Amino acid sequence: MALKEVQHFLTQYIRDSRFRETVAGSGIASVAAHYNLNGDDQKLLEEMELSYVAREAEGVLVERLEKREGEFREFFDHLANYTSIEHFFRLYDQAYSKGLMTRPVEMDCFLSFATGFVVENQLPPYLVDLARFNYHYTQISITPIENGEAGGLRPDEELRLYHLVQLKSPYRIVNFRYDIPGILRSEFDFNNPLYFQEAPISLFIQKDWDKPTTTQIHYAGDVPLLNELTRGETSVNELLACYGVQQYGQVLNMLSSLYQRNIISVKLPKHFL
């Protein structure tokens, strides 16, 4: 008796709900050839409490659901108004029956499935944007802070032209067809016009350096100098060169505000250290 085949069977039994249904309906013998199970293997499996294994499998499913709910909270909250979450998630679990995968793989697979589910079932398209928002928000929140951007001005220090400035990482600028922040600020209502009227926006999604496990969200249009700052680290002097001298004071005030809001980092060039 080779336990390898039995382990293979049990792994699939735990991971794949459709496989469990097949075994329950047709018996172990119906899949024995596919898994190279001999008579002793089948006898061993028949003596096992597969009902107990099935309960363990349900526990794996619940764990998987809880993790995705934590990452896609608002999407689940809204989706529940249109369909059964249990039905939706069992379909997802069946579509990706390899069981628990790494978090990045799970999130990619889930977003792909959720998008297809919304489209195929002709649910409100804003749900796709909502899932995408949760996806990017969560990915930024779980990405570690890059220590290379540490530093800053002393309390008594003013911003100088030789200072280097850059957007604090991690961050993303993401386009949406619907006003997701507006939707999330409002109570759920089937007749909410925000769910049906496209209002293309860009969001600046950035790690909150004051609260490293959270993320701050801004409409990209509300973040001054964003286009210039996305080009990477630059000196204040070079950034000012994009503007007329009469605007220097205004730009310096914008940079100071961005620094106070923890959106940009400010540091000295290496040759000052």
PyMOL commands that set and color helices and strands:
alter all, ss='L'
color gray80, all
select helices_A, chain A and resi 3-15+17-26+29-32+39-47+50-71+73-79+85-95+103-120+126-142+147-149+180-185+193-195+220-222+226-229+236-240+245-260+270-272
alter helices_A, ss='H'
color red, helices_A
select strands_A, chain A and resi 164-167+171-176+201-207+215-219+234-235+264-267
alter strands_A, ss='S'
color yellow, strands_A
deselect
rebuild
show_as cartoon
